[in-house]
């Protein structure tokens, strides 16, 4: 397993982490991804550790807290061997203050997560989304206090826009508070919006990227084919798809899959493994979260590391997956001498 620094921190993380969105189950948006229970979760944890994957990602909202509870039981006796990443911000109940990034909610949410996970600290604590109702100073100060108390080791954010993240970093610097060292963001061959603003910010500010849904909710798994219905067992078909309109261009999807098929023949790897490997060669990417509803999926995803696509193969994927960027990025592209675009390959 390869390990990388997590942004501007001393923490080294594996390039792959296991996501527990499939732990628990139910019918709501954050409950429809799977139904893994403790015994199977424990087996998956052990398989991950055997492969060098020691980072496990969860969130308080997954299955209403059940995912954290199952993960906590699955890692019992292994806490010194694993890193835990969890999140807060989204509603946990109908209570008036049981959501957001206020001090009141974050202190309670952190304490609740610690109890469910059966641990005394969280290694990476994410703001799951941006809360526009709470002053950023209040949020970051509350997080800094959690770090100083020892309950949290590092803080990170997720699904922020560029200005949300940049202003947060500025506030941390102004007051000497803990900084976000990572941004958990959606990025895949199917949606490359991350490259326009958040990637250059990450390069400039040394913020690591933890990628969620690298296979675009399974659309890049190899199961989706031109002129064929979506598989009935896929996450999208079961209502667990968090990816919205930007990825609903079927022609573009199938064109990407066509090139992935070509590369699968050339490399002997699967479409999913190639999709993950492409991401691992992008700048700022410290870690990719992969999920699995069974051991077979888990083992397949683990084989995305230990090899690399060639530069020529990466460029073929770049070309077929390219999209016209939003303004002002399409305008900036007209003046390449100003060097406004990120270099898209890791050094």
N, C-alpha and C positions, 0 to 999 in steps of 0.2 A: 504494500500500500504506500502511496505517495502522501506526504504531509506538507502543508503549506502554512505560512504565517497568516493569521486572521487579521488582515488590515494592519493598522498601526498599533499592534499589541504584541506581546511576547508569546501569545498562545498559539500553539501549532495544532492544526486540525487535519484529519484525513480529507482527501479530496472528495470522498463520498461520505455521506451520512445517511442514516436510516430514518425515514419519516414515519411517524406513528399515526397518521391520519386514518389508517385502516383499523386501528385498535378501537374496540367498543362496538359501535354500530347504532343504527336508528334510521329515522326518515328525514331529518332536517338537513339543511345545507351542509353543515359541518359533521354530519353523522352518516352520510350515505356512501362512504368510500370503502367500507369493509366491515367485518365483524370479528376480527381476531381477538381471541381471549388469552388468558394468562399463560396457559401451557404452551400454545403455539408461539406466543410472543417471546417466551423464554427461549425456545428453540431458535428463533430468529436472532435474538440478541447474541446467543452463543455462536451462531454461524457468522455474524458480523464481526465479533471479536476475534474469531479464528482468522478472519481475512484482514484484520487490522483496522476495521471500521469501529471506532470507539466513541463516535459522536451520534447521539440520538436526539432527534428533533420532535417536539410535540407542542401543544398549546392548550391553555386552560379550556378553550371553547370546543375542542375536539370531543365529540360525543358527550358534551356537557360535563367534562371533567373525568369521564371514564378512561380516556386514553392516558391521561397522566397517572391515574391509579394503576392501570394495567402495566404501564412502563415501570412504575415504581416497584411493583411486585416482581416483574421480570428481571430487574437488575438487583434484586435483593442479594446482599453479600458480595456485590461486584462494584459498589459505588466508587472505590478507589481506582477502578479500571476504566471508568466511562466518563464522558462529558455529556451534560444534559443541557439542551436548549429548549426553552419554552417561551410562551408569549402571553401578553395581556392586552386589553383594550376593548375587544368586542363584548357585547352583552352576555352576562352569565345568568341573568334572571330579569324579571320585570321591575325589580327594585329601582328606584329613581337614580341612585348613585352606583349601580352595579354595572357600569360600563365606562369607557373612556380612559383618559390618561391623567386624571386628577390625582393629587396626592392621596385623597381619601380612598379612591378605588385601587390605586397601584399598591398601596401598603397592604390592603386586604387581599387583593388578588395574589400578591407574592406569598403571603402567609398561607393562603389556601392551597396554592400550587405546591409549596414545600410539604404541607401535610399529605396531599394526595401522592406526591412522589416519594414520600418517606425519606426525605433528606434534609440536611441543614443548610444547603446552599444550592444555587442555580449557577451553572457555569456561564451561560449566555442568556440574557433576558431581553426579549424583543418587545418593542411596541408593535403590535400586530397590524396597526393601521394608524393613520394620522388623525388626531383629535383636534379639530379646528375650534372647539369650544373652550379648551383649557389653555391658559398661557403657557408657552413653551418653557418659560423659566420655572414654572411650578412643576412641570413634568420632569425636567432634567434634574432639578434640585431633589425631587423625591427619589429619582433613580440613583443619584449620587449618594444620598443617605443610605439607600439599600446596599450600595457597594461598600460604603464605609462601615456599615454594620456587619459585613461579612456574609450577608444573605445572598448577595449576587456578586459574581466575579467580574463579568464584562457586560456592557449594555450594547444593544443593537436595535435597529428599527426595521420595519418591513412595509413595503408598499407606499413609501414616501415619494413625493415629487422632488425634483432637484432643489427647489427653493426651501422646501420643508427641511431637508437634510442639511443644506448649507447653513440655514439660519440656526438650526440646532447646534451644529458644530461651532458656530460663532459664539453662541451663548455659553457653551461649555468652556470655550477658550477665555471669554471675558471674565468669568467668575472662578475659573480654575476647577470646574466640576468635571466629572467623568464624561468622556466622549463616546459617541457611537463608534464602535470599531468595525461594524459590519452592517450591511444592508441586505436583508433577505428579499429578493426580488424575483418576479417572473421573467424568465428569459429562455428562449428556445429558438430552434431553427424556424419555427412557425411564427414567432413574434419577436422581432428584434428591436422594438421600440426602446428597450433599455439602452441601446447603443447611442442614442441621440444626445441624451443629457446626463443620465445617471452614470454611465461608464466613464465619460470624461471627468465627472466630479470625483468618482472613485479613484481614478488615476491621480488626479491633482491632490486630493486630500488623504490618499492612502486609506480608503475605506474598502474593506474586503467585501466581496459579493458572495452570498449564499443563495444559490439558485433554487427556487421552488418550481414544481411542475415542469421539469426539463423535457419531458416527453409530451407536453401540451395535453395533459389529461388523457394520455394514451393514444393521441392521434399520431404520434411518431413511434409507436410501438411495433409497427408492422402489421397490425390488425386491420388498418383502414386501407381499402383498395379502390381504385377507380371502378365505377359501375357495379360496386358491390355494397349491400346494406351494412351499416355499422354493426359490429358484433353485439349480440344481446347481453353478453357478460361484461361489456366495457363500462367504464365509469360514466361516460357521457350518457349512455343509454339508461343508466340507473339513476340519473339525476344528480350525480356528484361532480359535475363539471364546473369549476370556478372560472374557466376561460371564456371570455365573451366575444363580442362581434368581431374584434380584430382578427380572430383566427377562423372566421367562418367562410373564407374563400376556398371552396373545395378544389377548384382547378389548381390553385397555387399549392395546396397541400399535396395533391397527387403528383404534381410536377416535382416537388421535393422528394416524395417517396420514390419516384422513378429513379432519381439520382442516388438515393440511399440504396435502392436495389442494386444498382450498378456497383456501388462501392462494397456492398455486402459480398458480391461475387468476387471482387478483387481482393478483399481482405480476409474473407472467411468469417467475418463477424456478423452479428445480427443488426437489423435496422436500429433497434433500441440502443445497442452498444455504440454504434457509430454516432448516433445523435448525442449521446452523453459525451463521447470522446471529443466531438467538435466543440462542445461547451468548455471542456477542460483546457482548450488551447486559446481561450479568449482572455484578454487582460482583466484584471481585478478579481477573477473567479477564484475564490479560495476553496469553495466546497459546493457540491451538488447534492441536494436531498433527493433520494429515490425512495419510492414506496414499493411494497410488495404485499399481495394478499395471500401468498403461499411461498414455500421454500424454493420452488422452481423459479419463480420470478426473481426472488432475491438473488439466487446464485447467478442468474443470467446478467443481472445488473452489475454484480461485482466484477464481471469480466470486461467491463468498460475501461478498466485501468490496466497498466502494465504494457501498453503499446500506444502508438500515436498514428493518426492519419498523416499522410504526407502533406506538404504545403500545397501541392497541386490538387490533391483530393479535397482539402479544406476550401480552396478557392472555388472548386466546382460547386460545393455546397453553398458558399457565400453568394455565388452568382444566381443560383436557382431560387434562393430564399430571399433575395434582395427586395426591398420595398421602397417606395418613395417616402422619404422622411417628412415629418410635419414641418411647418414653418416655425422658426427661421432656419431650420437645418438644411432644407433644400436650397435656400438662398445662399447659405454659407458655402455649400458645395460648389458654387459657381466660381469661387475664388480660392482654389486649393493652395495658392502661394501663401495664404494667411494661416495655414496649418491649424484649422479648427477641428479637424476630425481625429478621433482616437486611432492609434495603430491597433489593428484588430487581432494581432497575434502576440502570444506571450513571448517574452525575450528568453 
